[in-house]
């Protein structure tokens, strides 16, 4: 159940080119781009809370992330602990791509 078979030891060249361009453009340009992430992060966070929060015993720590990027890692309810099975179901039956938490060192969670 391998997720990735190549481990990058340096950022790809295109990422380096974009990083240099962002540095040259300056903080206002970068901040403008970061601001575009606010709405999608908020929508994802709200949707996850509506769908899963009431099914958790501990409602305070089930959702992590979303501060600097659009990614979230959230723990699954006890009734859905097989993160690989849920990932397969979401991809195959609903067209929603997520990463099983086990692949990120967090079994019983998924990353979206």
Secondary structure as UniProt FT lines:
FT   HELIX           13..25
FT   HELIX           27..35
FT   HELIX           37..52
FT   HELIX           53..55
FT   TURN            59..60
FT   STRAND          63..65
FT   STRAND          72..75
FT   HELIX           78..80
FT   HELIX           83..94
FT   STRAND          99..100
FT   HELIX           101..104
FT   TURN            107..108
FT   STRAND          109..111
//
